[in-house]
Amino acid sequence: MKVLILNGSPRKGGNTSIALDEMVRIFEADGIEAEVVQVGNKTVRGCIACGTCAEKGKCVFDDVVNELAPKFEAADGLVIASPVYYGSANATLIACLDRLFYSTSFDKTMKVGASVVVARRGGLSATFDELNKYFLISNMPVASSQYWNSVHGREPGQAAQDAEGLQTMRVLARNMAFLMKGISLAKEKYGMPETEEWQPTHFIR
């Protein structure tokens, strides 16, 4: 099984990396392949609503988003992580996620999602909620932990001192692994949930 992990921090080896490293250790011990991609230090522009992805099957901007698309399709789970900036996720990560989810047409149903947020103090819950919305609109089950998936730390390395936060990461990884394996077995025995034709409803006629 595979998990794709997107690190939305611009800093390699920073506090967000410390949180994710804790998850990677658990995944690997559980026999799950985990790939971490540093997104926060890339140049990623936002969606321009051109609609080209509907024709070409990929985003018109050929950058890390198109590189991530096949990795996301092949993965059984997706972890998205960000430091908190002004009570929100890193704008680079959001631009990446907007385009990644919108430009890819493959079915994301039952891929397990998890969000991780890191901050000095505040804005964690708001950012956590912001990131989870990508999963909730894509038929993706969301993995939970013993607390909101957050770790505290400002200066590089301080996250390593947040014992509860790191434990939350380990519990999250174990729960996510369990969900992915359980869903895999359920697919074999029961198949995928029944689907319906989309009924797009607009409020202005």
Buried (B, 14 or more C-beta within 10 A) or exposed (E): BBBBBBBBBBBEEBBBBBBBBBBBBBBEEBEBEBEBBBBBEBEBEEBEEEEBBEEEEBBBBEBBBBEBBEBBBEBBBBBBBBBBBEEBBBBBBBBBBBBBBBBBEEEBEBBBBBBBBBBBEEBBBBBBEBBBEBBEEBBBBBBBBEEBBBBBBEEEEBBBEBEEBBBBBBBBBBBBBEBBBEBEEEEEEEEEEEEEEEEEEEEEE
